[in-house]
Amino acid sequence: MILISGSRVRAYHHSTGRQIAKLRKRYPEPLLQINPQTAARLGIAEGDKVCIETPLGKITQKAQLLEGMAPSVVHADGYWWYPEKPEAEPSLFGVWESNIDSILPDAPEVSDHMGNSYFRGLMCRVYKAT
């Protein structure tokens, strides 16, 4: 699949606000948008937990079936962390569990001075989490 990411969620500004109960109620977890026919072919239903895997690792997000997605493209939410998870390493508020940036290249030649990856179109595997 072709992975894109980096769109903004109206409830949040980048990674801020996950600790605000009203916002989390509105948008409680990260979503992977996927074409319904592609999802069916992969055995994925609306709301299923799915794994997104690149050569740098894998994360999980919740499937959102979206008619407008091209069949070969998926979109993953970015900037996710969980204020309810432990702060101490290795958890760091669960940043490694669902944050798409944790499995994108971040070498200096593909990142800006803040570590934000411009690498927004790479290949990935998507499958139902077990």
matplotlib code that plots the C-alpha trace (Angstrom):
import matplotlib.pyplot as plt

x = [0.0, 1.1, 1.1, 0.3, 0.1, 0.2, -3.3, -4.7, -7.5, -9.9, -10.1, -6.3, -3.4, -0.6, 0.1, -1.6, -4.8, -4.8, -5.1, -8.3, -11.2, -13.7, -11.4, -10.6, -14.3, -14.8, -11.7, -10.6, -8.0, -6.0, -7.6, -6.2, -8.4, -8.7, -10.8, -13.8, -13.1, -9.4, -10.3, -12.7, -10.0, -7.7, -10.4, -10.6, -14.0, -14.9, -13.4, -11.0, -7.5, -5.0, -1.2, 0.6, 4.2, 7.2, 10.8, 11.2, 8.6, 4.8, 2.1, -1.6, -4.6, -8.3, -9.7, -12.0, -13.5, -13.5, -15.0, -12.8, -9.5, -7.8, -7.7, -3.9, -3.5, -4.0, -3.9, -2.6, -3.2, -0.1, 1.1, -0.5, 0.4, -1.7, -1.6, -3.1, 0.0, 3.2, 5.5, 8.7, 10.7, 10.1, 6.4, 6.8, 3.0, 2.6, 4.2, 5.5, 2.1, 0.2, 2.3, 2.9, 6.0, 7.7, 7.9, 8.8, 12.4, 13.9, 17.4, 18.6, 18.2, 14.5, 13.6, 13.6, 15.4, 12.5, 12.7, 9.5, 9.6, 8.7, 8.6, 4.9, 4.5, 6.1, 5.2, 3.7, 1.9, -1.6, -3.3, -5.8, -4.2, -4.6]
y = [0.0, 3.6, 5.4, 9.0, 10.9, 14.3, 15.7, 17.6, 16.6, 19.4, 18.5, 18.9, 21.0, 18.7, 16.6, 19.0, 18.4, 14.6, 15.2, 17.2, 14.9, 16.8, 16.6, 12.9, 12.2, 13.8, 12.0, 9.3, 7.3, 7.5, 6.4, 4.7, 5.6, 2.9, 2.2, -0.2, -2.6, -2.8, -3.3, -6.1, -7.8, -7.6, -8.9, -5.5, -4.0, -0.5, 0.0, -2.9, -2.4, -2.6, -2.8, -0.4, -1.7, -0.1, -1.3, 0.8, -0.9, -1.2, 0.7, 0.2, 2.4, 2.0, 1.4, 4.0, 2.9, 5.8, 5.6, 8.5, 6.7, 5.3, 1.5, 1.4, 4.3, 4.5, 7.6, 7.3, 9.9, 11.5, 13.0, 10.4, 9.9, 8.8, 11.0, 8.1, 5.8, 5.9, 8.9, 7.0, 5.2, 3.0, 4.1, 7.9, 8.2, 5.4, 7.4, 4.2, 2.5, 4.6, 7.6, 7.2, 9.4, 6.6, 4.4, 7.0, 7.8, 10.7, 10.9, 14.5, 14.4, 13.7, 15.7, 19.3, 20.9, 19.9, 16.2, 16.4, 13.9, 15.2, 11.5, 11.3, 8.7, 5.4, 1.8, -0.1, -3.2, -3.0, -6.0, -6.7, -6.7, -9.9]
z = [0.0, -0.5, 2.9, 3.3, 6.6, 8.1, 7.6, 10.5, 12.8, 13.7, 17.3, 17.8, 16.8, 15.8, 19.0, 21.5, 23.3, 23.7, 27.5, 27.2, 28.0, 25.8, 22.7, 23.4, 23.6, 20.1, 18.6, 21.0, 18.9, 15.7, 12.5, 9.4, 6.4, 3.9, 0.8, 1.7, -1.1, -0.2, 3.5, 2.6, 0.5, 3.6, 6.0, 7.7, 8.9, 10.1, 13.6, 13.5, 15.0, 12.1, 12.0, 9.7, 9.0, 7.3, 7.3, 10.4, 12.5, 13.0, 14.9, 15.3, 14.5, 14.1, 10.6, 9.1, 5.7, 3.4, -0.1, -1.4, -0.8, -3.8, -3.5, -3.2, -0.7, 3.0, 5.3, 8.9, 11.6, 12.9, 16.2, 18.5, 22.2, 25.2, 28.4, 30.3, 29.6, 31.7, 31.1, 31.8, 29.2, 27.3, 27.1, 26.8, 26.9, 24.4, 21.6, 19.9, 19.8, 17.2, 16.1, 12.4, 12.7, 14.7, 11.7, 9.1, 8.0, 10.0, 8.7, 8.2, 4.4, 4.7, 7.9, 8.8, 11.7, 14.1, 13.1, 11.1, 8.3, 4.8, 3.7, 3.3, 0.5, 1.1, 0.9, 3.8, 4.8, 6.4, 8.1, 10.8, 14.3, 16.3]

ax = plt.figure().add_subplot(projection="3d")
ax.plot(x, y, z, "-o")
ax.set_aspect("equal")
plt.show()
